[in-house]
């Protein structure tokens, strides 16, 4: 049977996996996906680690060992998470080398509690980067207003950054600007920029999950706009991503960035996140099929990866119908009054709340297991 995942490389897109668990890496599950499906990187977040720690006994021994060293629950979490990330990064070392540092990255996020704290985000990111001690890792920083200066500062320090929780084009433009500014600052101080890598993680399915009910309300209450609202249902996430890619091109094909390229700078690739389809009426590979393009990354949870392997359609879809996508966004805001910047802020706040809840759940679980060890 044809493996449709392998076709994506022909269109300049890399597939990363949105999943991590200790036994999955240790027992060869990740290696199989690298060899079989051409997976070129991996992302993690507090929710993924929460599921891994809560639903397996992979971490029990480490928790017991670290508890006896009198570490806090948060210290234990980061010790375990960093061990997992290092091991996964080692699995991708040959991908990193073969791609010349374009791919082969594994991401670890700073504590979600620091999302609105620039200085402490920077401090923790530097600590994680130093302790991970791998060239092919990225530190995840949320794209909050406070996160933007952290991104610039960390890029200027030569740290690879995955900017996460992006939901609207306006905020994406600021993220790309933060990356370019960080490169310029590093270069102005005599630093080298050719080995710095970054991605901007643009979340997809959550956009449609938020906007489609708003469109349904317009359909039921404002009959004069019902036709337009029906047409836009299930399409705004993809339209936003296509518009973000046009912004990407305008920034990274500009004369300003070409000057940095002469010094070895790489573009900050757009990464499509939240690619699992939540609407059962839509294709289970909707957010993969529709956004295939050069110099992009699509990060997939396991069910979406398996679905695309089976029946995905690989084509240069990202730059198709870009004018139509822009018109959709214009009608959404100008005609229907739905402001993407406002939607983005709401989704950002909800995303941070979910990550904080997942992080707190992990810490509570670790604390419970810690107490059992100490009692024994």
MARPADO-494755 format. One record per residue (C-alpha): x, y, z. Coordinates in Angstrom, 2 decimals, padded with zeros to 5 digits, always signed. Example, Ala and Ser with C-alpha at 12.3 -4.5 7.8 and 13.67 -1.06 7.14 Angstrom:
+---------+---------+---------+
!      c1 !      c2 !      c3 !
+---------+---------+---------+
! +012.30 ! -004.50 ! +007.80 !
! +013.67 ! -001.06 ! +007.14 !
+---------+---------+---------+
# end
This chain:
+---------+---------+---------+
!      c1 !      c2 !      c3 !
+---------+---------+---------+
! +000.00 ! +000.00 ! +000.00 !
! +001.19 ! +003.52 ! -000.79 !
! +002.36 ! +005.58 ! +002.18 !
! +000.97 ! +009.05 ! +001.45 !
! +003.09 ! +010.66 ! +004.18 !
! +006.23 ! +010.05 ! +002.16 !
! +004.90 ! +012.21 ! -000.68 !
! +004.87 ! +015.38 ! +001.42 !
! +008.61 ! +015.85 ! +001.21 !
! +008.23 ! +016.34 ! -002.55 !
! +006.27 ! +019.52 ! -001.78 !
! +008.75 ! +020.90 ! +000.73 !
! +006.77 ! +020.03 ! +003.85 !
! +008.12 ! +018.22 ! +006.91 !
! +006.00 ! +016.02 ! +009.16 !
! +006.58 ! +016.21 ! +012.90 !
! +004.82 ! +014.10 ! +015.51 !
! +002.69 ! +015.67 ! +018.24 !
! +003.26 ! +012.98 ! +020.86 !
! +005.85 ! +011.72 ! +023.34 !
! +006.01 ! +008.96 ! +025.93 !
! +009.05 ! +007.31 ! +027.47 !
! +008.31 ! +003.71 ! +026.43 !
! +007.33 ! +004.84 ! +022.91 !
! +010.83 ! +006.22 ! +022.43 !
! +012.71 ! +003.53 ! +024.36 !
! +011.02 ! +000.57 ! +022.65 !
! +011.53 ! +001.84 ! +019.10 !
! +008.10 ! +003.26 ! +018.32 !
! +009.50 ! +006.65 ! +017.38 !
! +012.35 ! +005.15 ! +015.36 !
! +009.83 ! +003.13 ! +013.34 !
! +007.90 ! +006.29 ! +012.43 !
! +011.11 ! +008.04 ! +011.38 !
! +012.08 ! +005.12 ! +009.15 !
! +008.61 ! +004.16 ! +007.89 !
! +006.88 ! +007.52 ! +007.56 !
! +009.70 ! +010.02 ! +007.22 !
! +008.77 ! +011.80 ! +010.49 !
! +011.33 ! +014.58 ! +010.95 !
! +010.65 ! +016.06 ! +014.37 !
! +008.50 ! +015.97 ! +017.49 !
! +006.55 ! +018.43 ! +019.62 !
! +005.38 ! +018.13 ! +023.20 !
! +003.24 ! +020.20 ! +025.55 !
! +001.99 ! +019.93 ! +029.13 !
! -001.17 ! +018.08 ! +028.05 !
! +000.85 ! +015.42 ! +026.20 !
! +003.13 ! +014.88 ! +029.19 !
! +000.12 ! +014.81 ! +031.51 !
! -001.43 ! +011.99 ! +029.51 !
! +001.85 ! +010.08 ! +029.32 !
! +002.52 ! +010.27 ! +033.06 !
! -001.08 ! +009.69 ! +034.17 !
! -001.83 ! +006.75 ! +031.86 !
! +001.35 ! +004.70 ! +032.15 !
! +003.80 ! +003.45 ! +034.75 !
! +006.75 ! +004.57 ! +032.59 !
! +007.66 ! +007.28 ! +035.07 !
! +007.05 ! +005.60 ! +038.42 !
! +010.66 ! +004.58 ! +038.98 !
! +011.96 ! +008.05 ! +038.12 !
! +009.42 ! +009.70 ! +040.42 !
! +010.46 ! +007.41 ! +043.27 !
! +014.16 ! +008.00 ! +042.66 !
! +013.83 ! +011.78 ! +042.37 !
! +011.47 ! +012.01 ! +045.35 !
! +014.16 ! +010.50 ! +047.55 !
! +016.45 ! +013.32 ! +046.39 !
! +013.97 ! +015.73 ! +047.99 !
! +013.01 ! +017.48 ! +044.73 !
! +009.71 ! +019.34 ! +044.34 !
! +007.01 ! +017.99 ! +042.03 !
! +007.84 ! +020.65 ! +039.44 !
! +011.55 ! +019.84 ! +039.59 !
! +010.73 ! +016.15 ! +039.15 !
! +008.50 ! +016.91 ! +036.17 !
! +011.15 ! +018.89 ! +034.33 !
! +013.85 ! +016.31 ! +035.11 !
! +011.66 ! +013.58 ! +033.56 !
! +010.51 ! +015.72 ! +030.64 !
! +014.08 ! +016.73 ! +029.80 !
! +015.19 ! +013.09 ! +029.90 !
! +012.44 ! +012.20 ! +027.42 !
! +013.28 ! +015.13 ! +025.15 !
! +017.00 ! +014.29 ! +025.16 !
! +016.27 ! +010.67 ! +024.23 !
! +013.92 ! +011.73 ! +021.43 !
! +016.44 ! +014.31 ! +020.20 !
! +019.06 ! +011.58 ! +020.00 !
! +016.69 ! +009.54 ! +017.83 !
! +016.48 ! +012.51 ! +015.47 !
! +020.19 ! +013.31 ! +015.47 !
! +020.75 ! +011.79 ! +012.02 !
! +017.74 ! +013.68 ! +010.64 !
! +019.20 ! +016.90 ! +012.01 !
! +022.58 ! +016.20 ! +010.45 !
! +021.24 ! +015.00 ! +007.10 !
! +018.95 ! +018.03 ! +006.75 !
! +021.71 ! +020.47 ! +007.65 !
! +019.87 ! +021.55 ! +010.78 !
! +016.55 ! +022.21 ! +009.06 !
! +014.72 ! +019.31 ! +010.74 !
! +015.25 ! +016.79 ! +013.53 !
! +014.01 ! +018.99 ! +016.40 !
! +012.20 ! +018.07 ! +019.62 !
! +010.33 ! +020.80 ! +021.54 !
! +009.88 ! +021.32 ! +025.27 !
! +007.70 ! +024.09 ! +026.68 !
! +008.47 ! +026.42 ! +029.56 !
! +006.01 ! +026.27 ! +032.44 !
! +002.62 ! +027.55 ! +031.24 !
! +002.42 ! +029.60 ! +034.43 !
! +005.12 ! +031.86 ! +032.93 !
! +003.20 ! +032.73 ! +029.75 !
! +002.68 ! +036.33 ! +030.84 !
! +006.05 ! +036.73 ! +032.54 !
! +008.79 ! +037.79 ! +030.12 !
! +011.81 ! +037.76 ! +032.43 !
! +011.05 ! +034.43 ! +034.09 !
! +010.17 ! +032.82 ! +030.75 !
! +013.59 ! +033.88 ! +029.48 !
! +015.32 ! +032.61 ! +032.61 !
! +013.62 ! +029.21 ! +032.50 !
! +014.14 ! +028.85 ! +028.74 !
! +017.87 ! +029.48 ! +029.18 !
! +018.02 ! +026.93 ! +032.00 !
! +016.17 ! +024.27 ! +029.97 !
! +018.34 ! +024.93 ! +026.92 !
! +021.52 ! +024.63 ! +028.96 !
! +020.45 ! +021.44 ! +030.74 !
! +019.04 ! +019.74 ! +027.65 !
! +022.44 ! +020.22 ! +026.01 !
! +021.30 ! +019.26 ! +022.51 !
! +021.57 ! +021.34 ! +019.34 !
! +018.39 ! +019.80 ! +017.94 !
! +015.93 ! +020.91 ! +020.60 !
! +013.58 ! +023.88 ! +020.66 !
! +012.17 ! +025.68 ! +023.67 !
! +008.48 ! +026.51 ! +023.32 !
! +007.38 ! +030.03 ! +024.21 !
! +003.67 ! +031.02 ! +023.95 !
! +002.94 ! +033.86 ! +021.52 !
! +001.51 ! +036.11 ! +024.22 !
! +002.30 ! +039.83 ! +024.29 !
! +004.81 ! +039.08 ! +027.04 !
! +006.14 ! +036.15 ! +025.07 !
! +007.14 ! +038.24 ! +022.06 !
! +010.04 ! +040.08 ! +023.73 !
! +011.12 ! +036.76 ! +025.25 !
! +011.32 ! +035.29 ! +021.75 !
! +013.52 ! +038.14 ! +020.52 !
! +015.81 ! +037.92 ! +023.54 !
! +016.19 ! +034.14 ! +023.32 !
! +016.87 ! +034.17 ! +019.58 !
! +019.50 ! +036.84 ! +020.23 !
! +021.03 ! +034.40 ! +022.73 !
! +021.24 ! +031.73 ! +020.02 !
! +018.48 ! +029.50 ! +021.44 !
! +016.14 ! +027.60 ! +019.11 !
! +012.52 ! +028.64 ! +019.72 !
! +009.15 ! +027.12 ! +018.89 !
! +006.61 ! +029.94 ! +019.27 !
! +003.33 ! +028.30 ! +020.21 !
! -000.39 ! +029.09 ! +020.64 !
! -000.80 ! +031.25 ! +017.55 !
! -004.36 ! +031.81 ! +016.36 !
! -004.49 ! +034.90 ! +014.17 !
! -002.51 ! +036.47 ! +011.35 !
! -001.90 ! +039.77 ! +013.12 !
! -000.19 ! +038.09 ! +016.05 !
! +001.77 ! +035.86 ! +013.65 !
! +003.22 ! +038.93 ! +011.95 !
! +004.50 ! +040.12 ! +015.34 !
! +006.03 ! +036.70 ! +016.03 !
! +007.94 ! +036.75 ! +012.74 !
! +009.08 ! +040.30 ! +013.51 !
! +010.31 ! +039.18 ! +016.95 !
! +012.36 ! +036.42 ! +015.33 !
! +013.94 ! +038.72 ! +012.74 !
! +014.68 ! +041.36 ! +015.37 !
! +016.37 ! +038.74 ! +017.54 !
! +018.60 ! +037.68 ! +014.65 !
! +019.52 ! +041.30 ! +013.93 !
! +020.39 ! +041.92 ! +017.56 !
! +022.59 ! +038.83 ! +017.74 !
! +024.35 ! +039.76 ! +014.52 !
! +024.93 ! +043.34 ! +015.71 !
! +026.77 ! +041.97 ! +018.74 !
! +029.03 ! +039.79 ! +016.63 !
! +027.12 ! +036.54 ! +017.18 !
! +026.66 ! +033.83 ! +014.57 !
! +023.15 ! +033.20 ! +013.28 !
! +023.54 ! +030.34 ! +010.80 !
! +022.66 ! +027.58 ! +013.28 !
! +019.57 ! +029.17 ! +014.84 !
! +016.24 ! +027.50 ! +014.08 !
! +012.68 ! +028.55 ! +014.89 !
! +009.11 ! +027.68 ! +014.00 !
! +005.86 ! +029.57 ! +014.52 !
! +003.11 ! +027.14 ! +015.55 !
! -000.21 ! +028.24 ! +014.05 !
! -003.14 ! +026.36 ! +015.61 !
! -005.94 ! +025.29 ! +013.27 !
! -008.86 ! +023.15 ! +014.42 !
! -009.46 ! +025.27 ! +017.51 !
! -010.16 ! +028.26 ! +015.24 !
! -012.99 ! +026.49 ! +013.44 !
! -014.29 ! +025.04 ! +016.72 !
! -014.62 ! +028.59 ! +018.03 !
! -015.92 ! +030.33 ! +014.93 !
! -018.37 ! +027.75 ! +013.54 !
! -020.85 ! +028.17 ! +016.46 !
! -020.67 ! +031.93 ! +015.92 !
! -021.54 ! +031.37 ! +012.26 !
! -024.40 ! +029.05 ! +013.27 !
! -025.83 ! +031.83 ! +015.41 !
! -025.69 ! +034.24 ! +012.47 !
! -027.39 ! +031.64 ! +010.25 !
! -030.26 ! +031.23 ! +012.69 !
! -030.68 ! +034.87 ! +013.72 !
! -029.62 ! +036.98 ! +010.72 !
! -031.22 ! +035.43 ! +007.67 !
! -029.87 ! +038.10 ! +005.33 !
! -026.34 ! +036.91 ! +006.08 !
! -027.10 ! +033.19 ! +006.32 !
! -025.75 ! +032.27 ! +002.88 !
! -022.39 ! +033.91 ! +003.53 !
! -022.14 ! +032.42 ! +007.02 !
! -022.90 ! +028.92 ! +005.71 !
! -020.22 ! +029.26 ! +003.07 !
! -017.59 ! +030.20 ! +005.64 !
! -018.30 ! +027.32 ! +008.05 !
! -015.32 ! +025.05 ! +008.50 !
! -013.10 ! +027.21 ! +006.29 !
! -011.70 ! +030.01 ! +008.44 !
! -008.79 ! +028.10 ! +009.96 !
! -007.47 ! +027.14 ! +006.54 !
! -008.10 ! +030.63 ! +005.16 !
! -006.17 ! +032.12 ! +008.11 !
! -003.28 ! +029.73 ! +007.57 !
! -003.09 ! +030.57 ! +003.88 !
! -003.04 ! +034.27 ! +004.69 !
! -000.36 ! +033.69 ! +007.34 !
! +001.76 ! +031.96 ! +004.71 !
! +001.48 ! +035.00 ! +002.45 !
! +002.70 ! +037.13 ! +005.37 !
! +005.53 ! +034.62 ! +005.86 !
! +006.57 ! +035.05 ! +002.24 !
! +006.44 ! +038.84 ! +002.43 !
! +008.72 ! +038.86 ! +005.49 !
! +011.17 ! +036.12 ! +004.59 !
! +011.51 ! +037.09 ! +000.94 !
! +012.09 ! +040.75 ! +001.84 !
! +015.32 ! +042.68 ! +001.32 !
! +015.59 ! +043.00 ! +005.10 !
! +015.73 ! +039.25 ! +005.58 !
! +017.93 ! +038.68 ! +002.53 !
! +020.64 ! +040.64 ! +004.32 !
! +020.38 ! +038.18 ! +007.20 !
! +020.37 ! +035.23 ! +004.80 !
! +023.76 ! +036.35 ! +003.54 !
! +024.98 ! +035.71 ! +007.09 !
! +023.41 ! +032.25 ! +007.12 !
! +019.99 ! +033.00 ! +008.66 !
! +017.12 ! +030.59 ! +008.08 !
! +013.46 ! +031.56 ! +007.76 !
! +011.26 ! +030.86 ! +010.74 !
! +009.03 ! +028.18 ! +009.26 !
! +005.31 ! +028.12 ! +009.83 !
! +004.21 ! +024.98 ! +011.66 !
! +000.60 ! +023.82 ! +011.41 !
! -000.55 ! +022.65 ! +014.85 !
! -003.88 ! +021.40 ! +016.22 !
! -004.29 ! +019.43 ! +013.00 !
! -006.64 ! +016.77 ! +014.35 !
! -010.10 ! +017.38 ! +012.91 !
! -012.67 ! +017.97 ! +015.66 !
! -015.75 ! +018.20 ! +013.41 !
! -016.86 ! +014.67 ! +012.51 !
! -018.57 ! +016.01 ! +009.38 !
! -015.19 ! +017.03 ! +007.92 !
! -012.36 ! +014.93 ! +006.55 !
! -010.03 ! +013.55 ! +009.22 !
! -007.08 ! +014.92 ! +007.21 !
! -008.65 ! +018.29 ! +006.35 !
! -005.91 ! +020.37 ! +007.98 !
! -003.15 ! +018.36 ! +006.36 !
! -004.49 ! +018.04 ! +002.79 !
! -005.30 ! +021.74 ! +002.58 !
! -002.01 ! +023.25 ! +003.75 !
! +000.84 ! +021.49 ! +001.97 !
! +003.56 ! +023.87 ! +000.89 !
! +007.27 ! +024.53 ! +000.79 !
! +009.24 ! +025.43 ! +003.90 !
! +006.41 ! +024.44 ! +006.23 !
! +005.95 ! +021.86 ! +008.98 !
! +002.78 ! +019.94 ! +009.81 !
! +002.76 ! +018.43 ! +013.29 !
! +000.32 ! +015.55 ! +013.62 !
! -001.15 ! +013.62 ! +016.53 !
! -000.94 ! +009.87 ! +016.02 !
! -004.51 ! +009.32 ! +014.70 !
! -004.09 ! +012.07 ! +012.07 !
! -000.69 ! +010.73 ! +011.05 !
! -002.17 ! +007.26 ! +010.57 !
! -005.13 ! +008.67 ! +008.64 !
! -002.95 ! +010.63 ! +006.23 !
! -000.66 ! +007.66 ! +005.74 !
! -003.73 ! +005.71 ! +004.63 !
! -005.73 ! +008.16 ! +002.50 !
! -004.16 ! +011.61 ! +002.47 !
! -003.84 ! +013.56 ! -000.77 !
! -000.48 ! +015.23 ! -001.35 !
! -000.57 ! +018.30 ! -003.59 !
! +000.75 ! +021.85 ! -003.51 !
! -002.45 ! +023.05 ! -001.82 !
! -001.13 ! +025.84 ! +000.41 !
! -000.89 ! +028.47 ! -002.31 !
! -004.09 ! +027.51 ! -004.10 !
! -007.03 ! +029.95 ! -003.92 !
! -005.15 ! +032.48 ! -001.79 !
! -007.26 ! +035.36 ! -003.09 !
! -010.41 ! +033.46 ! -002.09 !
! -008.97 ! +032.85 ! +001.38 !
! -008.28 ! +036.55 ! +001.83 !
! -011.81 ! +037.39 ! +000.69 !
! -013.24 ! +034.93 ! +003.24 !
! -011.40 ! +036.69 ! +006.05 !
! -012.53 ! +040.08 ! +004.73 !
! -016.18 ! +038.94 ! +004.71 !
! -015.86 ! +037.35 ! +008.15 !
! -014.76 ! +040.64 ! +009.67 !
! -016.26 ! +043.30 ! +007.41 !
! -019.61 ! +041.68 ! +006.68 !
! -020.26 ! +039.36 ! +009.62 !
! -018.42 ! +041.38 ! +012.28 !
! -016.32 ! +038.51 ! +013.66 !
! -012.90 ! +039.91 ! +014.57 !
! -010.06 ! +037.41 ! +014.28 !
! -007.84 ! +039.34 ! +016.69 !
! -010.54 ! +039.05 ! +019.37 !
! -011.06 ! +035.35 ! +018.59 !
! -007.31 ! +034.83 ! +018.79 !
! -007.06 ! +036.44 ! +022.22 !
! -009.88 ! +034.25 ! +023.53 !
! -008.33 ! +031.08 ! +022.13 !
! -004.94 ! +032.04 ! +023.53 !
! -006.41 ! +032.49 ! +027.00 !
! -008.29 ! +029.18 ! +026.76 !
! -005.19 ! +027.39 ! +025.49 !
! -003.12 ! +028.69 ! +028.38 !
! -005.84 ! +027.69 ! +030.82 !
! -005.85 ! +024.13 ! +029.42 !
! -002.06 ! +023.85 ! +029.55 !
! -002.01 ! +025.20 ! +033.11 !
! -004.67 ! +022.69 ! +034.15 !
! -002.71 ! +019.85 ! +032.55 !
! +000.48 ! +021.02 ! +034.22 !
! -001.19 ! +021.27 ! +037.62 !
! -002.68 ! +017.77 ! +037.16 !
! +000.77 ! +016.36 ! +036.45 !
! +002.23 ! +018.04 ! +039.52 !
! -000.60 ! +016.70 ! +041.70 !
! -000.04 ! +013.20 ! +040.33 !
! +003.69 ! +013.41 ! +040.98 !
! +003.05 ! +014.76 ! +044.48 !
! +000.73 ! +011.83 ! +045.25 !
! +003.28 ! +009.29 ! +044.04 !
! +006.01 ! +011.15 ! +045.92 !
! +004.14 ! +010.80 ! +049.22 !
! +003.70 ! +007.07 ! +048.68 !
! +007.43 ! +006.64 ! +048.14 !
! +008.33 ! +008.68 ! +051.21 !
! +005.85 ! +006.70 ! +053.37 !
! +007.31 ! +003.42 ! +052.16 !
+---------+---------+---------+
# end
